[in-house]
Amino acid sequence: MHGESTLTLYIPDLFGFQSTLSKVSKEELSQLPEIKLPVLEKWLSRGVRKESNHKDDTFISEFGISVEKNNDKHHAALSLLAENVSDIDVSVKTYWLRADPVNIQPDRDTALLAAHEDLALTQEEANKLVDQINKHFTEEPWELYTFAPHRWYLRLDKKASLKTFPLAKVLGEDINQFMPAGDDKNYWFKITNEIQMLLHGTNVNFERESRNMWTANSIWLWGGGYLPDNSNLKSKYKKIITNNILFTGIARYCGCNVLPVDERFDSNIEVGNNFIVLDMLSEYVQRRDLYTFTQKSNEMEAVFFTYYNKLLESGKIDKIQLITDTGITITVTQKLLRRWWRRIKPFSGFKNA
């Protein structure tokens, strides 16, 4: 008899195309790959729904991490725990802010955040850009670091009064709808504008432009905060399986084991509570690529959902908990799956789960 075990799946952007799918014609639908999600549809149709009070914070509150209302989440500080650095102070006393390189394209009255990881910066290019920014702003109470080409971090001497939007929510959007708010917004608006002018004249961007590549012509500020105090933290999870830098940092913060997501399944997920991040759909939502989104959803069904469902039906795990970024949690058990009177709806029929 194994100990009670819950498998929690966090799948951001699972419902990223629901409004589109509900409107497409049969002819348009025929141009897409056929949606083949029988296991997921069964979970959604027969599982028990629960709505979170913290729509955007469900995944963080799952780990018992305190989140202050109307403040940024601690993404920068938590992510830093997973970066390959040893000489950086990440603590409850050091304020960190993500300042990721992006490409912003002016478009009439708007400015679109066009690219982030699509910039395909090298680490050498990132190092040169960050070094130029730091040399230009030596008198300011902050310093910029890069530990990966597309992940840049600002270490501030004191807390910033700034409410920001996560980069993932802004990609492909008009940035004017997502500008930082708070008492320090004017200071950071001025600094960001200066950085844009500085980046425009760098050799790195001149060379990239000559090769018809995206230029890193701005930064996006988000996810600021101190590392939360974890002195009373007790995580209910034994293991986090993820390829995501934030969740790798959360795993280290909570003292959980961390493993990468791949198709070699680990039998240890049959014991205790385990948290798996399946975030491979997000980039296709950001790119408005419904075709590839459908393909990837089908792949997730075939590779992951089918396997996890077998574990549930065979009694090797007791419960599956599905969390999305809509704030809805779906709980599935053997008993719930046997509710034959609950008609199984097609995936396109669900609004937000």
Secondary structure, 3 states (H helix, E strand, C coil): CCCCCEEEEECCCCCCCHHHHCCCCHHHHHCCCCCCCHHHHHHHHHCEEEECCCHHHHHHHCCCCCCCCCCCCCHHHHHHCCCCCCCCCCCCCCEEEEEEEEEEEEECCEEEEEECHHHCCCHHHHHHHHHHHHHHCCCCCEEEEEEECCEEEEEECCCCCCECCCHHHHCCCEHHHCCCECCCHHHHHHHHHHHHHHHHCCHHHHHHHHCCCCCCCEEEEEEEECCCCCCCCCCCCCEEECCCHHHHHHHHHHCCEEECCCCCCCHHHHCCCEEEECCCCHHHHHCCCHHHHHHHHHHHHHHHHHHHHHHHHCCCCCEEEEECCCCEEEEECHHHHCCCCCCCCCHHHCCCC
